Amino acid sequence: MILLAALLASGCSVMPPAEDAQTPVTADTELAGSPAMSLLERAGQARDQGRMAAAGRYLERALTMAPNSSWLYRELALLRLEEGDPGAAEGLARRALRLAPDNDDYRADLWELVAAARAEQGDPEGADAARDRAESLRRERA
């Protein structure tokens, strides 16, 4: 009885947990303070200049510094897709998914990348399945 009175007096109550707002996934959230960040920036500059091979080398070097960065795998997958290598793009996007933080929006975007790579490989059923996974993740957030 004394314990109950103390809990009531202290203002303790049971409330449902608030829905966690997911932190957006960005290069900054994964690579802040890492030397890989400057290589990512160089890769972006090279890509903007049409130097795709150089951009790929920068991203691959960045991955040696931050091998668990989902963001770097995502960026390299996007580059490979742009270069016309959808098989590599899918593999890299799936690796990004394995390393991805618990963020449904980010994971949905990665599944869309997988879908694009599968479509480029002539796999419409696989592309549809990946899009379904993306849509499922987005519905869970709504």
Secondary structure as the mmCIF struct_conf table of DSSP 4:
data_model
#
loop_
_struct_conf.conf_type_id
_struct_conf.id
_struct_conf.beg_label_comp_id
_struct_conf.beg_label_asym_id
_struct_conf.beg_label_seq_id
_struct_conf.end_label_comp_id
_struct_conf.end_label_asym_id
_struct_conf.end_label_seq_id
HELX_RH_AL_P HELX_RH_AL_P1 ILE A 2 ALA A 9
TURN_TY1_P TURN_TY1_P1 SER A 10 GLY A 11
HELX_LH_PP_P HELX_LH_PP_P1 PRO A 16 VAL A 25
HELX_RH_AL_P HELX_RH_AL_P2 ALA A 27 LEU A 31
TURN_TY1_P TURN_TY1_P2 ALA A 32 GLY A 33
TURN_TY1_P TURN_TY1_P3 PRO A 35 PRO A 35
HELX_RH_AL_P HELX_RH_AL_P3 ALA A 36 ASP A 48
TURN_TY1_P TURN_TY1_P4 GLN A 49 GLY A 50
HELX_RH_AL_P HELX_RH_AL_P4 MET A 52 MET A 65
TURN_TY1_P TURN_TY1_P5 PRO A 67 ASN A 68
HELX_RH_AL_P HELX_RH_AL_P5 SER A 70 GLU A 83
TURN_TY1_P TURN_TY1_P6 GLY A 84 GLY A 84
HELX_RH_AL_P HELX_RH_AL_P6 PRO A 86 LEU A 99
BEND BEND1 ASP A 102 ASP A 102
HELX_RH_AL_P HELX_RH_AL_P7 ASP A 104 GLU A 120
TURN_TY1_P TURN_TY1_P7 GLN A 121 GLY A 122
HELX_RH_AL_P HELX_RH_AL_P8 PRO A 124 ARG A 141
#
